[in-house]
Amino acid sequence: MLLRYFLYFILCCCFGAFADTRGMQPEDYYRFVFVAEPQLAPNGKQVAFVHTTIAADKRERLSNLWLVATDGKSPPRQLSFSNADSSPVWSPDGSMLAFISGREVGQQLYILPMAGGEARAITALKQAGIRDVKWSPDGQQLLLTLSVDPTVTDPSTEKSKSDQAQADVVVITDALYKRNGGGYLNERRSGLWLLDLNSEKLTKLTGDTRWHDHSAAFSPDGKQIVFASDRSADALEGSMQQGLYLYQLSDGSTKQLTTLPGYASAPQWSPDGRRLLYQYQADYFTPEQLVLLTLRDGTNKQVAVDWDRNANSMQWLNNDRILLSADHLGARPLFELNLRRDKTQIRLSEQGSASNVSLSANGKQLSYLWQDALNLPEIWFQTESNAPRQLTQFNQALLAELTLQPLESFWFEHEQGKSQGFFIKPLGWQAGQSYPLVLNIKGGPGGMWGDEWFHEFQMMAARGYAVVFTNYRGSTGYGFAHQHAVHADYGGVDYRDNMAVLDTVLQQHDWLDATRLFITGGSHGGFLTNWITTQTSRFKAAVTQRSVSNWISEAGTQQFPPNSMRREFAGSIWENYDLYWDRSPLKHADKVTTPTLIIHSTADHITPIGQGEEWFYALKANQVPVEMVVFKDENHSLSRSGTPVNLVERLKRILDWFERYHQPTKA
């Protein structure tokens, strides 16, 4: 029934899109309306959410709170107008909405009475940033996760002038010392603070210079707080030893709940407060587990043992049933885990991508974002007995102007089994004509692409390119063996899968012109773009984005600590030097002939700009046609959340580079 409903919705959206329409252009990005953070009211009657548009100057995003009724009888209405609001959270009785706003100096926490009246600030933070907000069950307190110097007793006070007059120098002693887009880290650590609504007094619960406390949640009776923290001796060195802790509000004591070596995260209270569900991973390249902790005796039991997926989110429906979201075969459905039978099954959305699920107080209603390859994310609502109902359609007018190309799924074989590929035909495809093909490579290697909105693909199709991509080995959504097949083999199975998906579509579609192939990718996809051009000259042009060219220098300059690279390459540089260097595109740069555009950003600390610079110099030295486009003050997330005008400029540069080397051949 749900499958038929979604297929009917997709057909309705596409019907009539063939006359007086056009293909997508880079500038269409400025017209997108981005819907995010849907929060269902406790009674299930309304959804608060964040509505974001692009400012007229094309440099800012304007975010405000909106509200929509779940009965579908009235259009959404705007709640706030500051253009700087986010993170709405309902009070337990639904009478108030807490949210974070940057309308004043710095980000502060605000309360909006839903019966009427103006929002008021309840914090005046000057030395802290708000990372998370949770209501107490009685609605009288708010649990804040703050990023603050642990030595600060009152984050509402200004820094002393003596502190401000210190030399402009950063002293680094920890392996975790910088962050993508944020530069060098300061003395701040995340800790837990309690805000009393009546007195507006802020009280510190946890915080230490040696660790970060986060992922906190009140127990259903409001007497305890569970949170996650790495409190090992090398917590700031990138260890994988995070555990769960329990804070007693009555006496301020903290108890460690988990002692297993590894990484415990995302604790979720059962409605009766007797158990905790959490995610656990023994090491980086081991399967992720869902574990049930019984608080009475401290026992831990793995659940959903046969469910070979990584949960993106987990929420209790009642004491016996849990709602999960996960990457799954190119889609992101919602799963339901029945604890009595220890079985999971798909509950919603076998097509497209469902995310940001929010439940009513009784667990019988839910709101969520849903998107697919032809539709931007919008808010949907469902009860246990009714079909999904779409609540917002902010992008309907724009989509009506466009002709979009559907996503085709297929499978191809390799030596370990098979992987999934996806294909998009060029706009205006006609039999008897030949068309160029773009191989677009996802990053990661974890994560997954699939049936979700990706304007970049539609933009390429509108310019007459077919597009192919794959969730190569290393991607999530296909089980543990598929995800970890890439361990210590970068440039191996991931390279072969991308070549295999390319060859598969060339064999399946004789109208594709094998002499007009193009390649692009970002992050790990950028590494693979570099690597592939060292292995073959079959591509007319390449665009490598936020890439890695030298694994040795990457290991010593990126934001992640040495332990992360040691896990990925099965040893440190000194233990496995040959693998690091052999799998570095830089070693093989003298074999490259493909004209290459390099896109990199100055504030990228995941793949620092030096990676692009090394690749630029190497190609220059070998007389390869090359250009490097540097985006100032952008980071690794330029393609997703960069300054809008820069994000669009990136799209234009990719298309322009391909067009420069695109020489159409007659059919």
N, C-alpha and C positions, 0 to 999 in steps of 0.2 A: 504493500500500500504506500509506504513512504517513498519507495523507489519510483513508483508511478507519479506520485505528487511532484517530486523534484524534476523528473523528466518533463512533465507537463509545464512546470514553471519555466524551465529553460527554453522550451519551444515557444512559449508565449513571449518571452523576452526577445527571442530572435526573429519571430514572425514579423514580416513587414519591414525588415531591415535591409531590403535590397534596392529600394528605389529612393533617390534623393538622399543617399547617405554617402559617407566617405570613410577612408581608413584613418586609423589613429595617427596623430602627429605628436612629436615631443611636447609641444606647447599645450596639449590637452591636459597635461599634468596639473597645470595651474587651475583647472576647473574642477578637479576631483574634490569631492567632499569625503573626508575621512571620519568614519564612525568607530569609536573605540570605547573600551572599559564599560560595557553595559552592566548595570547593577540592578537586579530585580528587587523591588520592595518586598519586605517580609510577608505582606499579605498577597503578593503576586499580582497586584493590580496595575503597577506602573514600573517602568524601567527608566532609571536615570543613566545618562551616558555622556560621553565627551564628543563634541561635534567640532571638527577642525577644517578650516579652509585656508587657502593661501592668500596672503595680504596683497594689496595692489602693487606694492613695491617689489613683489616676487622674492623677497628675502625673509619674510617672517611667516610663521604659522599662527593662526588665530584660533584659540581653543576656548570653548565655552560649554557650560553644562546645559543639557536639554532633557526633556521629560516626554515620555510617550506612554499612553495607556495601553494595556495589553489586550483590551477587548477589540482593538482595531477600529473603533468607531470615531476616533478623532485624530487629527494630524499631530505630529510632534510639536512641542512648543519650547521656546528658549527660556532657560531659567536664569542664566548669568550673562553678563555683557562686558566683562573685563578683558576678554581676549587672552587670558592667561590662567585658565582654570583647568584642573584635572583631578583624577583620583577620587571620584565620589564614593562615599560609603554610607549606607543607611544605618540609622540608629535601630536597635532591636524592635522598638515599637513603631517604626516608620514615621515618627513625627519630625525627625531632623535628618539633614544630610550634611555630613562632614566632607570637606574637600580641601585640596591644596591649591593655593593661588599665588601667583607672582605679581599681583596687581599693585602691591606696595614694594618697599625695599626688601629684597630677598623673598623666598617662599615662606608662606605662613599657612597655618591651619585655620579654616573658617567653618562656621556652623550656619546652616540655612534652615530656618523653621519652615516646614512645609505647609503650615496653615496660613502663612502670610508673614511678611516682614522682610527686612533686609538681612543679608548675610553679615556676620560680624567675625572679626579675627579673634581667636582665642589663644594665639601665641604671638610673641614678639621676638622671635629668634634672631640673634645677631652673630652667633658663633656656631651654628648648627644647620644641617640640612635634613629635611624630613624624607625618610626612605619608605616608611610604611605606617599605616594607621589601622587600628582595630578597636571596635567598641567593646566595652565590658558588657556581659549579658544583662545587667540591670540598667544600662544606658547612662550611668552616672560618671563613668571614667572612659578615657581613651588611652590605649596603649600605643605609644609612638616608638618607632625605631628611628633613632637620630644618628646622623654622622657628625661626631663631635670629638674634640680633644678630651680624652677621659679624665684629664686633670681639671677640666672646667666644671665648677659646681653649679653655675647658673648660666646656661647658654643664651639667656636673654640680655646679658650684659655685653658691653663693648669690650674689645681687646684693650688692654692697657697701652698707653702711649709708649711705654718702654718696650713692649712687645713689638709694636708697629715700627719702632726705630731700629730694629735688628737688621743686620746685613742681609742682603738678598742672596742667600745661599741655601742649597739643599744638601743635607747630610744623609747619605744612603747607607744603611746597614742591613736592610732586609731584601730578600730576593724579589718580593712583591713591592716594587717601588714606583711604578708608573702605570697609567691606565689610558686606554684608547680614548682620544678626544679630551682627556683631562690632564694630560701631562704628568709631571712628577707628583706623587701622592704626598700629602702633608701628614701631620700628626693625628689626624682624625681617625676614629674607629667607630664602627656601628655598635650602639648599645641600646638598651631598653629603658624607656622613661614612662612614667605614669602621669597623666594629666587629669586632675579633678575638675569636672565641669562647673561645680558650684563655686569653688574658690579660685579656679584657673591656676592652681598651684601645680608646678611641674616637679616631679620627684624622680631622682635617678634610681633605677633598679639594678642595672648591670652596666659594666663598661670597664675596660682595661686596656692598657697600652699594648698588650701582647696578643690580642685577638679581636675578632668581630663576632657580635651576637646578632642574630637575625632570624627570619622565618618564625616569628613569635605569634602565639594565639592563646587566648583565654580558654580555660576549661569551661564546660557548659555551666558549672555552678559559680564561676567567677573567682574561685579561690586559688587557682594555680595558673601558671603560664608555662607553656612548653616553648622551647626555642632551639635553634641549631647553632653550633659553635665548634670551631676547631681550637681546642685548648691544649693541644700538644705543645711540646717544647719548641717545635719548629713550625708553628702555625703560620708565621709570616714568610716562611720559606717555600710555600707551595706544597706542603704535605697533603696527602689524601686521607686525613684522619678525623674528619668531622663527625661529631656525635650529637646526640639529643640530650637536653637538660630540662629539669623541672624546677621552676621558681615558685616558692611558697609565699604568697602575699601576707600571710599571718605573721611570719617571723623573718622574712627576707632571706631564707636559706635557699641554697641551690643544690640540687642532686643530679648526678649524672645518670642518665637512663640507659644509654647504650655504651658498650665497652668493646664491641667487635672492631678489629682493625678494618679500616675502610671509610666509606663516605656515606653517612646517613643524612637525609635531607627531607624537606617538605612534610613535616609532621602534621597530621590532621586528626582532631579529636572525634571519637564516635559520639553520637548524640547523647548516649547515657554517661559519657565521661569515663568509661571503664577501660577503653582501649585507645591506642594510637596507631594509625596507619602511616607508614613512611616508606620512602624509597631508600634502597641500600645498594651500594656497589663496592665489592671488595677491593677492586683496583680498576684502573682506567680501562683496561682491555679485558674485563670480565662482564658477564651479563648483569643487567640491572634487575633488582628484585623488588617486589612489593612485600613488605613485612608488617605483621600485626603484632603490636606489643601490648600485652595484658599488664596493666599497672599493678594489679593486686599482687602478683607473684613475680613480675619482671620477665616473664617468658616472651621469647620472640619466635614467631612462626611465619615462614614464607607462605604467601597466598598467591593464587593465580599462577601456579607453578608451570602450567602448560601454555601460558600466554607469553609468546615470544616477542614482546613489544616493549618500548620504553614509554612510560606514561608522561604526557605533557602536563596533565593536571589530574587531581583526584578530589572528589567530594562525596561525603556520605549522603545517601538518600534517606536511609534509616539505619538501624543497628545491624541490618543484615545485607544491605545492598549499597554498592559504591559506584558512582559514575566516574568514568575515566575517559580522557581524550588521548589520542596517540596517532603518530604517523602510521599509515597502513596502506601499502600498495598504491602509492601516489595520491591518496586522499587522507583526510583527517576526520574520521567518524567519531562518534561517541560510543563508548562501550559501557556495558553494565556488568559489574562483577557481583555474583551472588555468593556470599561467603558460606552459606550453608552447603552449597554444592561445589564451591570452589571452581566455578566456571564463569567464563566471560563470553558475552555475545554482543554483536553490534546492536545498539539501540536506535541510532539515528544517523542519517546522512552517509550512505555508502558512496555517494558522489560528493565532490566538492570538499570544502574544508570548514569544519565547525570549531570554534574556539571561544575563549573568554566566557565560559559558562557561569551563570549565576543562578542560584536556587532560591525558591521561596522558603519561608521558615519551616514549613511542613515537608519540604522536599518533594512535593508533588507537581510543582511547576518550575519551568526553567526558561531563561532567556540566554541567548548566545549570538555570536557573530557567525554568519555563514557567507561564503564566497565560492566562486568557481572560476574557471578560465574566462567566462564571459560576463561576470558580474563582480563588481567591487563589494567589499564587506558591508553588509547591512544587518540590522537587528531582527532576529526571529524569536518567536515565543512558542512554547508547547506545554500542554498539560499531559498527564499520564494517559488520558483517554482520547485526546484530539490530535488531529494532524498539525504539523507546524504552520504557524501563521507569520507572514512577513509584516513587520511593524514600521519599517522605514524604507524609503525609496529615494534617497537624496540624489542619487546619480542617474535616475531614470531619464531625465531630459537629455543629458549628455550622451548616454548610451543609445538613445533613439536616433541620434545623428550619425552614429558610427556603424559600419559593417565590420563585425569581428569574426575571426576565424576560429572554428571549434578545435579542440585539442583531441588528437587521436592517440590512443594508447596501444602499444604492442610489446611483445617480448622477444628477446633474442638470446641465443644460447652461448655459453662459454664453458671453459673446462671444469668449473665448479657447479654448473647448473644453468641458471638463466637470470637475466636482469630485465628490468622494465625500461622501455624507451617511450618518448612522446614526440609527436610530430604535428606541425602546423603548416598547412598549405599557404602559399602566397595569396594575397587578396587579388581577386580577378582571374584566378587560374582558368586557363582554357586548354582543352585538349589540343595536342599538336604543337604546343609551345614548349620551350625549354626554360628552366628557371634556376637561379643560383640557390645555394643552400648554406645556411649558417649553422655551425655546430656551437651551441651555447653551453658552457660547462659550469655546473653549480659549484659553490664553495663547500667548505666543510673540513674534511670529507664527510663528517656527520651531517645530519639534517636531510631534508628531502624536498624536492620540487614535485609538482604534479598539478592536480586539478584545482588551481587557485588563480586569483587575479595576478597577472604579471604584464603590465603595460608594455614592457620592453619587447616581449615576443610579438604582441599585436602591432607595435610600431614597425618592427622589421617586416612582418607580413604585409603591412600596408605599402612598404617600399618595394614589394615584389620578391622578397626572399622567402623561401621555405625555411623553417626552423626545426632543428632536432635537438633533443637533450635526453639525458639518461640519469637515473639514480644509480650511478655506478657502484660497484662494491666499495663499501665504506659508508654508504648512506644508511640512515635509519628507515624503519618502516617495512623491513623485509626479513627480520630475524637476526639473531646474534651472529650466526656464521657469516651472513652477508655483510653485516656492519663491520665486523672485525677482520675480514679477509685482507684488508689493506694494511694491517699492522706491520710495521717495519718494511713496507713494500710500496712507498710512495713512488709513483712513476712506473709501477708494475701493473697490478690488476686494474687500477683506476685508469691508467693509460689504455690498456687493452680493451676495456669496456667502452670507452669513448670512441675508439677506432672501430669497434664492432658495431656500435649503434649507427655510426656513420655509414659503414659498408652495407648494413641491413637496409636502410632506407634507400640507398642508391640502387640496390638490387630490386627493391619492391616497387620503385617508381622510376620508370625509364625516362620520364620527362625531366628529371633532375640532371643538371649539367655538371658532370664530374670535373670539368675544367674550371668551374666557377664556384669553388668552395671557400668559405670564410670561417674564421674561428675566433671566439672570444670567451672569456671567463674571468671571474673575480675571486680573490683570496686563494683557496686551494685550486679553484678553477683557473685562476691566473697562473699559478705554478704549472698546472697541466697545459695551459696554452703555451707557456715558455717551453716546457718539456717536449710537447708534441712537435713544435717547430724545430727542435734539435734532432728529431727522429725522422721527419718527413718534410718534403717540400711540396706537398700536394695542395696546400692552401694558397689562394691568391693574396690574402692579407690577414693579419692577426691584430686583435686588440687585447692586450693583457692588462688587467686591472688589479690594483692592490695585491700584486703577485709576490711570490718568492722566487728568487733566482739563485740564491746561495744558502743552503741549509746551515752551513757553518756560521756565517755571520748572522743569519736569522736567529739561531739558537742563543747568540750572545747579546742581542739587541731588542728582541720583542718583549712584550709586557709579561708574558707568562714565565714562571720560574724555570730553572734548569730541569727540574723534575718532569715537567710536561714533555720536553723534547726527549728526555731519556726514555719515557714511556713510549713515545711514538716511534723511536728508532731503536728500541730494544738495547739501549745503552747510551752513554754520554758520547760527546765528540771524541774524547780520548780513548774510549772503549770501543767505538765503532766508527772510527774516522772514515774508513773507505766507503761505507754506506752513505754517510752524510755527503761526501764529496761526489761519489759516483752518481747519486740521484739529484745533484744540483745542476740545473740547466746551464749555469755559468761554465761548468767544466766542458760542456759540449757546444758552447756558443759559436765556435768556428764552423759548425755544420749548418748554421741557420742561413737561409736565403729568403725567408718570407718577410715582406715589408711589414713592420710592426709599429703600432701605436701603443705607447705606454701611458697608462693613466694611474696617477698616484696622488696621495694627499699628505700634506706636511704634518698633520696631527695624528697620523696613523701609527699606533704603537703595537698593533697586532702583526702587521707586515710593514715595518718602518720604511720610510721613503728611500732609505739606502738600498733596499732591494730593487726598486725601480731604477735607481741611479746606476747601480752595478750593471744591470741588464742593458741600460742605455749605452754606457761606455763600451760594453762588450760588443754590442751590435755595431756601434760606430767603428770600433777597431777592426771589425771584419767586413766593413763596407756594405752593411745591410741597410736598406732604406728604413729609417727609424725617426720617430718624433716622440717626445715626452711631454705630456700635458700635466702640469702640477696644479692642484687645487689648494690654495692657501687656507690654512686653518680648518680644513675639512679632515675627517678621520676615516676609519675603516668602513663606516656606515654611510658614506656619501650616497650610494645608490639607493638607500632605503630612507634615510632621514637627513640627508644633507640639506644645506641652504637651497631652497627651491630653484633659484636661478642657476645655481651650480649643478644641481641634479639634472636639470633640463639641458644644460650645456654639455654635460657628459653624454647624454643620449645623442645630441646632435653630432658630437665629435666621433662617436662610434659609427654612425651612419655615413658621415662625410668621409671617413677613412675607407670604409668599404666601397663607397661610390668612386673614390679615386682610383681604385684598382679593379673596378667592376667593368668589364668589357663585354657587353651582351653579344651573344652569338645567335645567328638566325636559325630558326627551327628547320 
